[in-house]
Amino acid sequence: MMPRLHDRSKPSGSIVRPFDSKVLSYTPLLFAVLPFLVLYIDGPVKTFILSVQSDWGLMVASAITALGYGPVAAAVAVTLLVIGLKAGKHREATVGKFGLLAVILGGLSSQIMKNLFCRSRPLAEKSGQFFVDFPCLGKGSGLISFPSGHSVTAFALACVLSRAYPRWTFLFYGLAVLVALSRIYLAKHFPSDVVAGAAIGLLAGWIVCRFAAFSLVHGHT
């Protein structure tokens, strides 16, 4: 049987699956734990990570972290979009479009927040402090630790992909988690940075899917 599209005349709320509501409920919980992470977890984790880093581990983490680069995530979305358009596959085209929008929305949001919070990176001067040399726009990457942009884009794309291909949800979010962990291992971000990034990414993905003009197609029946 051919997959059925949702009626475009229905209100946007009709395109939200139960999982989407769960995703939205996770974001305030993630934001709620941020003060605890900043006060009690970030420092000890940084010290521990620096004590266990190895050349092999840094090589692996660097490879994984590349998956979270905005251009890489955008390229994945664009590839799906092009494949869908060229092959006449509505689902892939829609997923690609929504994924690209989620990556852009998440990326722009994270850049705004980075330059508002001006948090110093783990290995930079005044490590972990917020509002260092505020406003920090154009004052170097060492002052834009919060939130993790890699985590934002990874979770934004994972949110869209998991909505379209629910059978692979654990794979998509598993890769996003690995990207977030790689940022901590590379000492580019604190745990609170990646948790905030995950929350923003999930929210960006949810917003794009929730307010889209039409729903993603969920596989074949």
N, C-alpha and C positions, 0 to 999 in steps of 0.2 A: 504494500500500500504506500501511496505517496504521503509524505509528511504534511500535515495541515497547518496552515498559517492561522494565527489568531486574527479575529476580525479587527480591522484597523479602526473601525468606528467605535470600538469599546473604549472605555476610559483607560488611561495608562496603568491604573492599578491592577487591571486584569492580566498584565504581563508579568506580575511578580509571583514567583514560586515561593513556597514556604521557606526554602533555603535562603532566599534573598532577605527575608525578614530576620533570619538568624544572623546573616552577615551584618546587617545593620545593627543588631543588638550587641555584636561583639565589639564594635568600635568604641562606644562609651566605656566599656570595661577596660579596653586597652589604654584609653586615655586616663582612666581612673588610677591605674597602677603606676603612671609615670612619676609622680612625686616620690613614691617609695623607691623606685629604681634609681632616680637621680640622687637621693639622699643616702641610700644604703647599699646599692648593688653596683652602680657604675664604676666606682673607684676600685673595689676589690676585684671585679672582673677584669678590669684593665691590667692590674698588677699580675693576676693569674695568667692572662693571655700572653703578656710579654715574657713570662717565665717559661712558657711551653711552646712558643713559636719555634718552628724549624724550617729549614730551606724547602724540604719536601712539602710541608704543610702550607707554606706561603705560596708555593707553585700551584698546588691544588686549589687553594682558596682564590687565587688570582684568576684561575680559569673559570671557577664557579661564579665569581663576582661579575664577570663580563656579561653574564646572562641578565643582569639587572641594569645595565647601561640603558639610558633612555633610547638612544638610537637603535640598539639591538632589539629592545622590546617593540619599538615602533616598526622595525624591519619585519619582525615576525607577523605583526598585525597587517602590514602592507602586503606581505606575501600571501596571506590568507585572502585578503581583499582581491588581489590580482588573480589568484587562482579561481576564486569564486566567480569573478566577472568573466574571465576567459572561458571557463568550463561551464558557465551557466548554472553554477551551484549557489543557490540563494543563501543557504546557511553559512557557507564559508565567506561569502561576500559580506554578509551582515556581521558575522563574528569579527572579521577583519576591520570593518568600519567602526564597530563599537569598541574593539580593542584599542584601535588607534586613538579614538576620542578619550578613552579612559586613561591611556598613557599620557596624552597631552594635558588633560585636566589635572591628573595627579602630579605631573612634572611641574606645571606652572604653580600649583598650590605649594609644592615643596620648596620651590625657589623663593617664593614670597616669604614663607615661614623661615627659611634659612637666613634670609637677610633681615628679618625682624628680630629673631632670637639671638643671632650673632654668637652662637656657642662655639667655643674653641675645641678643636679636635683633640683626641686623646694624646697625640704626640706633639701638639703645638704648645706654645707658651700659654700660660693660664689655662691649662688643660681642664676641660669640663665646665668652665665658667660661662654663664650666659651674659648677653649684652656687652660683650667685649668690644670696645672701640665702636660703639653704636653711633650712627648707622654704619653697617659693615659692607654695604654695597661697593663692589669693586676693590675691596681691601684684602683679597686673597682667599684661597680655598680653606685655609686653616681656621677660618672663623665661621664656617657654614656647616657645622656638624649636625645640627638639629633642624629637621629630621633627616633620616637617611634617604636620599633620593633614589638609590638603588632599590631599597625596600619598597618605596612608594610605587615605582613602576612595575616591579615584579608582582606585587600583590594586586595592583590594579588590573594587570593583564590576566593574572590567575583567576580573578573574580569573574571576568567576562568569559574566559575559556571554560571555566567549570560550569558556568550557567548554560553554555551551549553544548558541552560534552560532559554531562554529570558523571559518567562512568569513570572519567579520568580526573575527577576532582582531587583525589589524594596526590596524584602525580603533579598536578599544576601547583597546588599549595605546598607540596613537599619541596619542589624546586624553589619556590619563593622563600620558604624558610631557610633553605640552604644558602640562598643569596644573602639573606639577612645575617645569618651566622658567619658567612665569609667576611662581611664588613667588620664584624666584631673581631674576628681572628686576625684580620689584616691591620687591626688597630686604627681603622679609619673612622669608626663610630663606637659609641657607647651602647649598651643594651637599650637604654631609654630612647636613643635615636632611632634604632631599628623598630622598636615597638611602636613608636609614634608614626614611623614611616609605613608600617603595616596597616595601622588604623586609617591613615589618610588614603592609602592605596585601596583598601577595601571600600571606603566611603566613595572614592572616585568611581570605582567600578560599579558600585550599586547605583549611584546617581545616573550614570550613563545608561545602564540597563533599565532602571526604573522609569526614567522620563523619555525613553526612546519612543519614536513614532510607531514602531511595531516591534513585536517580540522576536527573540532568537528562535530558531527551529531546533527542537531537541531530538535529534536522531531520527531514525526511521522506525516505523511501527509495522 
